[in-house]
Amino acid sequence: MKIIVGLGNPGPEYAKTRHNVAWLFLDWLAKEEGGFSDFAPTKFAALSAMGEVAGKKVLLVKPLSFMNLSGEPVRRVMDFYKAAPADLLAVSDDVDMEFGKVRYRQEGSAGGHNGLKSLIQHLGTDQFRRIKIGVGRHPHMDTADWVLSRFSGEEARALEDDVFPRAMDALAGVPGWWGAAE
């Protein structure tokens, strides 16, 4: 089974913010692929939905801790399912990438992202896959205010029509995920 974790913040005030672009991606993926259960609370302090992509079981996870504490619920999910770091994909926002840019990494540092730092700390490794989705920076806004701002209508359409499909395409060639031989 593959586990895709979207890093974000719980609560309606964060629902459609730049910091929660990963949660928006998981919602899109579940809808786009079809056959996923609805996101429901779990005993792991997370929302999850189960489904399949290209014949592989996939668990989508939205930790209900705040971004900076994401590692603990993810560790609990991984322990319960006896999942290895190779079975994990973390999706996060990235303010250092222009809006709409998608970057896939096999492994690596947190790059200053506190949610990824928490995952690395609780998993004890940086050897897990990740996709970063660029949200850019605003030249006249504080970074914290910017990532907690909502996407414009045009940006929201671009996410669904272009950015999220490219994020899925990034996984198509990854060995052991969908479409690529192990």
Secondary structure by P-SEA (a helix, b strand, c coil): cbbbbbbccccccccccccaaaaaaaaaaaaaaccccccccccccccccccccccbbbbbbbbccccccaaaaaaaaaaaaccccccbbbbbbbccccccbbbbbccccccccaaaaaaaaaaccccccbbbbbbcccccccaaaaaaccccaaaaaaaaccaaaaaaaaaccccccccccc
